Amino acid sequence: MKRSLLHEFTKGFIEENATFRMVIGMCPTLAVTTSVKNGFWMGVAVIFVLTFSNVFVSLLRKMIPDQIRIPIFVILIATPVVIVELLMRAYLPAMYEILGVFVPLIVVNCIIIARAEAFAYKESVLRSFLDGLGIGAGFTCNLMIIGGIREFLGTGQIALGSFVFPSVKLFEPLVVMLTPPGGFMTLGLLMAILNIAVARSAQKKAH
């Protein structure tokens, strides 16, 4: 039975959450999430690439030989990645320098390839578009949440453009939160909280 179009979009936030449920795309999740801003722009790049690569794969799925589908997926994914890279270099050079190699590495991001293989290769263009948009939006939320926690604990503040919250530091920052171990700790804690919440929700539904 086909799921609703709304479900194809919303599943990326909880049910098929790339970070906390499927545990894929860990490299950028841990590497660039030292602030909300970094997480947001990395997420925007992933949304763009994931959505359009899903559409490309779905449009061409009947013409793609099954035996060489993965190399073709990579070629199709590379097109929007190049567009994102050129746009960031032109209009967001400072952010491009921060995100660095992780922008071109979107080509081989597990999330992108997994959605092409597991979903877009078998579904219609509209459903593939919504899947890419939803999974990408969920992933962006993940990056921003992790980035927000690490930035707040690591610097004592959260910078959103010219707005800084709180204006006065309330505690001595834990610099370790801005390092890789801080990323692992934050990710592990959030995964545990989400898994407990999902398990309790399932128990309530069972009763």
C-alpha positions in Angstrom: 0.0 0.0 0.0 1.4 3.4 -1.1 2.0 5.9 1.7 0.6 9.4 1.5 2.7 12.2 -0.1 2.7 14.0 3.3 4.3 10.9 4.9 7.0 10.8 2.2 8.1 14.3 3.4 7.6 13.9 7.2 9.3 10.5 7.6 12.7 12.1 7.4 12.2 13.9 10.7 11.6 10.9 13.0 10.8 7.5 11.4 13.6 7.5 8.9 15.8 10.2 10.5 19.2 9.8 8.8 21.3 10.7 11.8 19.5 9.3 14.8 17.6 6.4 13.3 19.5 5.2 10.3 22.9 6.4 11.6 24.3 7.4 8.2 26.1 10.5 7.0 28.1 10.7 10.2 31.2 12.4 8.7 29.7 15.9 8.2 27.4 15.4 11.2 30.5 15.2 13.5 32.9 17.4 11.6 31.0 20.6 10.8 28.5 20.9 13.7 30.5 23.3 15.8 27.8 25.9 15.4 24.2 26.4 14.3 25.3 28.4 11.3 27.7 25.7 10.0 25.0 23.0 10.5 22.4 25.1 8.7 24.5 25.8 5.6 25.8 22.2 5.4 22.2 21.0 5.6 21.0 23.4 2.9 23.7 22.0 0.6 22.6 18.4 1.4 18.9 19.3 0.8 19.7 20.7 -2.6 21.8 17.8 -3.7 19.6 15.1 -2.2 16.4 16.6 -3.7 17.7 17.0 -7.2 19.7 13.8 -7.3 16.6 11.9 -6.3 14.7 13.6 -9.2 17.4 12.8 -11.7 17.6 9.2 -10.7 13.8 8.8 -10.7 13.5 10.4 -14.2 16.2 8.1 -15.6 15.5 5.0 -13.6 14.1 3.0 -16.6 17.2 3.8 -18.7 19.8 3.0 -16.0 21.3 -0.5 -16.4 21.0 -2.3 -13.1 24.5 -3.7 -13.2 26.1 -0.2 -13.3 23.5 1.8 -11.4 25.8 2.9 -8.5 28.5 4.6 -10.7 25.7 6.3 -12.6 24.1 7.4 -9.3 27.5 9.0 -8.4 27.7 10.8 -11.7 24.1 12.1 -11.4 24.8 13.2 -7.8 27.9 15.0 -8.9 26.0 17.5 -11.0 24.1 19.3 -8.2 27.2 19.0 -6.0 29.2 21.0 -8.5 26.4 23.6 -8.7 26.3 23.9 -4.8 30.1 24.2 -4.7 30.2 27.0 -7.3 27.4 28.9 -5.7 29.0 28.7 -2.3 32.3 29.8 -3.6 30.7 32.8 -5.4 28.3 34.0 -2.7 29.4 32.4 0.6 33.2 32.2 0.4 33.7 32.4 4.1 31.3 29.5 4.8 32.8 27.5 1.9 36.2 27.8 3.6 34.8 26.6 6.9 32.9 23.6 5.4 35.9 22.9 3.2 36.3 19.4 1.7 32.9 18.3 3.1 31.0 20.1 0.3 32.5 18.1 -2.6 32.4 15.0 -0.4 28.6 15.2 -0.6 29.0 13.2 -3.8 29.7 10.1 -1.8 27.6 10.9 1.2 25.8 7.7 2.4 22.5 9.5 2.7 22.5 10.6 -0.9 23.5 7.3 -2.4 21.2 5.4 0.0 18.1 7.4 -1.0 19.0 7.0 -4.7 19.3 3.2 -4.3 16.5 2.5 -1.9 13.9 5.0 -3.0 14.4 7.1 -6.1 15.4 4.2 -8.3 12.0 2.6 -7.6 9.6 5.5 -7.2 7.9 8.3 -9.1 9.5 11.7 -9.6 7.1 13.5 -7.2 7.6 10.9 -4.4 11.4 11.0 -4.9 11.3 14.8 -4.8 9.4 14.8 -1.5 11.6 12.0 -0.1 14.7 14.0 -0.8 13.3 17.2 0.5 12.0 15.6 3.7 15.2 13.5 4.5 17.3 16.5 3.7 15.2 18.8 6.0 15.4 16.3 8.8 19.1 16.0 8.4 19.4 19.8 8.5 17.5 19.9 11.7 19.9 17.3 13.1 22.9 19.3 12.2 21.5 22.5 13.7 20.4 20.9 16.9 23.8 19.2 17.4 25.6 22.4 16.3 23.5 24.5 18.7 24.2 22.3 21.7 28.0 22.2 20.9 28.2 25.9 20.2 26.3 26.9 23.4 28.3 24.5 25.7 31.6 25.2 23.9 31.4 29.0 23.7 28.6 29.9 26.2 26.6 31.6 23.4 24.8 30.9 20.2 25.5 33.3 17.3 22.7 33.7 14.7 24.0 36.3 12.3 24.4 39.6 14.2 22.2 38.3 17.1 24.0 36.5 19.9 22.1 34.6 22.6 22.5 35.1 25.5 24.3 38.4 25.4 26.2 37.6 28.5 28.0 34.3 29.1 26.3 32.4 31.9 29.0 29.8 32.6 32.6 28.9 31.8 32.5 27.4 28.3 33.4 23.7 27.9 35.9 23.9 25.0 35.9 20.1 24.6 32.4 20.4 23.1 34.0 22.1 20.0 36.3 19.1 19.5 35.5 15.7 17.9 35.0 14.0 21.3 32.3 16.7 22.0 30.6 15.8 18.8 30.5 12.2 19.7 29.2 12.9 23.2 26.4 15.2 21.9 25.4 12.7 19.1 25.3 9.8 21.5 23.2 11.7 24.1 20.7 12.8 21.5 20.5 9.3 20.0 19.8 7.8 23.4 17.1 10.4 24.2 15.3 9.8 20.8 15.5 6.0 21.1 14.1 6.1 24.6 11.2 8.4 23.4 10.4 6.2 20.4 10.5 3.0 22.6 8.2 4.5 25.1 5.8 5.7 22.4 5.7 2.2 20.9 5.0 0.7 24.3 2.1 3.1 24.9 0.6 2.2 21.5 1.0 -1.5 22.2 -1.1 -1.1 25.4 
